[in-house]
Amino acid sequence: MAMPSLSLLAPAAVVAGALVAMPLAAPSAESTVATDAMVAESQADRYEFDSVHSCALFRVLHLGAGQFIGRFNILEGSFTFDGTGDSPPTFDVAIPIESVDTNNSRLDTHLRSPDFFNETEHPRMTFVSTGAEKTGERTWKVEGDLTILGVTRPITADVEWTGTATMRGAKRSGFEAIFTIDRSDFGMEYGLANGTLGDSTRITVSMEGIVRE
């Protein structure tokens, strides 16, 4: 059998040599950032709310005189956190309207009515974070979508990581979020025309979560 000529082998050798000699391209800045984000996300723990140690407070001006404060006793949902603060936390929160508590049963019933939160048609208000900007060692500006009475609007909350601990082998972390809304933006206008209640409402959400194994 005749041996193939060197002229036929040369192209393959050249191609093979080119492949061996070709340097690997350096990763782009965008791919590095994406990789870092994926690593951080994979290292973050998911915390489910401990409803005994979590609640939401609201404050609104009453009769132009005093600040009235009420609370919601139950938080549902979860947040993710890497335990160090190097990466921002994420939040997925639902608050059952039935858990409203003003220490007055008659007022609680009114707040659950169509004049306010309309529990029958909208049994929960929700917040889902969409991004965060770190503002300090333990603080962020967290952006997200708040839904009340079926109306969804973007808000920004000041969020502080309050601490991390382990109890009976279960890891815990906590956050406090504070933000202010105009309740009329969500269609809640009761008491505005006659000055019974203010529009601006400050909300404080105190969260403690547990990593479920």
C-alpha positions in Angstrom: 0.0 0.0 0.0 1.4 3.4 -0.9 2.1 5.8 1.9 0.2 9.1 1.8 2.3 12.0 0.7 3.5 14.7 3.1 1.4 17.2 1.2 -1.7 15.5 2.3 -0.6 15.2 5.9 0.5 18.8 6.2 -2.9 20.5 6.5 -3.9 18.2 9.4 -0.7 18.8 11.2 -1.0 22.6 10.8 -4.6 22.5 12.1 -3.6 20.3 15.1 -0.7 22.6 15.8 -2.9 25.7 15.7 -5.3 24.1 18.1 -2.6 23.3 20.5 -1.0 26.7 20.3 -4.3 28.7 20.5 -4.5 30.5 23.8 -7.7 30.3 25.9 -9.6 33.6 25.9 -9.8 35.4 29.2 -13.3 35.5 30.8 -15.1 38.8 30.2 -16.0 41.0 33.1 -19.7 40.2 32.5 -19.1 36.5 32.7 -17.0 36.9 35.9 -19.8 39.0 37.5 -22.4 36.4 36.5 -20.3 33.6 37.9 -19.8 35.4 41.2 -23.5 36.0 41.4 -24.2 32.3 40.8 -21.7 31.2 43.4 -23.1 33.6 46.0 -26.6 32.4 45.3 -25.6 28.8 45.6 -24.0 29.6 49.0 -27.0 31.5 50.4 -29.3 29.7 52.8 -33.1 29.9 52.6 -34.8 30.9 55.8 -38.5 30.3 56.5 -40.2 32.9 58.7 -40.6 32.1 62.4 -44.0 33.6 62.9 -43.6 33.7 66.7 -40.7 36.1 66.3 -41.8 38.0 63.2 -44.4 40.7 62.6 -45.2 43.8 60.7 -46.1 47.2 62.2 -47.9 50.1 60.5 -48.2 53.7 61.7 -50.6 56.3 60.4 -51.7 59.7 61.7 -55.1 59.7 63.4 -57.3 63.0 63.4 -54.1 65.0 62.7 -53.2 64.4 66.4 -51.5 61.1 67.3 -49.7 58.4 65.5 -51.8 55.2 65.5 -49.9 52.0 65.5 -51.2 48.5 64.6 -49.6 45.2 63.7 -49.9 42.1 61.7 -49.0 39.1 63.7 -48.1 36.6 61.0 -45.5 36.7 58.3 -45.4 33.9 55.7 -42.7 33.2 53.1 -38.9 33.2 53.2 -35.7 35.1 52.6 -32.3 34.0 51.4 -29.0 35.2 52.9 -25.4 34.1 52.7 -24.7 34.7 56.4 -22.0 37.3 55.8 -23.6 40.3 54.1 -21.2 40.0 51.2 -24.2 39.3 49.0 -27.6 41.0 49.3 -30.5 39.1 50.9 -33.7 38.4 48.9 -37.2 38.5 50.3 -40.5 36.8 49.4 -43.1 37.9 52.0 -46.8 37.4 52.4 -48.9 38.9 55.2 -52.3 37.5 56.0 -54.9 40.3 56.5 -56.6 38.1 59.1 -53.7 38.6 61.4 -54.2 42.4 61.8 -54.2 43.3 65.5 -54.9 46.7 67.0 -55.9 45.5 70.5 -59.5 46.4 69.6 -61.6 43.6 68.0 -64.1 46.1 66.5 -61.4 48.1 64.8 -59.7 44.9 63.6 -63.0 43.9 61.9 -63.2 47.3 60.3 -59.7 47.0 59.0 -60.5 43.7 57.4 -63.5 45.2 55.6 -63.7 46.7 52.1 -63.0 50.2 53.7 -59.4 49.1 54.2 -57.7 45.8 53.4 -60.8 43.9 52.0 -59.7 40.5 53.3 -62.5 38.7 51.4 -61.2 39.7 48.0 -57.5 40.2 48.9 -56.6 37.9 51.8 -52.8 38.7 51.7 -50.5 41.6 50.9 -47.2 40.6 49.5 -43.7 41.9 48.8 -41.1 40.3 46.5 -37.6 41.9 46.2 -36.2 42.6 42.8 -32.7 44.1 43.7 -30.6 45.6 46.5 -27.9 48.2 46.9 -25.5 47.9 49.9 -25.4 51.1 51.9 -23.3 49.9 54.9 -21.7 46.9 56.5 -25.1 45.5 57.5 -27.6 47.6 55.5 -29.2 47.7 52.1 -31.7 49.7 50.0 -33.9 46.8 48.9 -36.2 47.3 45.9 -39.2 45.2 45.2 -42.9 44.9 44.3 -45.5 45.6 47.0 -49.0 44.4 46.4 -52.0 45.6 48.5 -55.6 45.3 47.4 -54.5 43.7 44.2 -52.4 46.8 43.2 -48.7 46.3 42.7 -46.2 49.2 43.0 -42.4 49.3 43.3 -41.0 50.4 46.6 -37.6 50.8 48.2 -37.1 49.7 51.8 -34.2 50.4 54.2 -33.1 46.9 55.4 -30.8 46.0 58.2 -29.4 42.6 59.0 -29.9 42.4 62.8 -28.0 39.2 63.5 -27.4 35.4 63.1 -27.5 32.7 65.7 -27.9 28.9 66.1 -30.4 27.4 68.5 -30.8 23.7 69.0 -28.9 23.1 65.8 -31.0 25.4 63.7 -29.5 28.4 62.0 -31.4 31.7 62.4 -31.0 35.2 60.9 -33.0 38.4 61.3 -33.7 41.5 59.3 -35.7 44.7 59.9 -37.2 46.6 57.0 -38.6 50.1 57.1 -40.4 52.0 54.3 -43.2 54.5 53.8 -46.1 54.4 51.4 -49.1 56.5 50.5 -52.0 54.1 51.1 -54.1 56.0 48.5 -51.6 54.7 45.8 -53.1 51.3 46.5 -56.7 52.4 46.4 -57.1 52.7 50.2 -58.7 56.1 50.7 -61.0 55.7 53.7 -60.8 58.6 56.1 -58.8 60.9 53.8 -61.5 63.3 52.7 -62.6 64.1 56.3 -59.1 64.0 57.8 -59.8 61.1 60.0 -56.7 59.3 58.9 -53.5 60.3 57.2 -52.3 59.0 53.8 -48.6 58.5 54.6 -48.1 55.1 56.3 -44.9 53.9 57.7 -44.4 50.2 57.8 -41.8 48.3 59.8 -41.3 44.6 59.1 -39.3 42.6 61.7 -38.2 39.2 60.4 -36.6 36.2 61.9 -36.1 33.1 59.8 -35.0 29.5 60.4 -33.0 27.3 57.9 -35.1 24.1 57.5 -33.0 21.1 56.9 
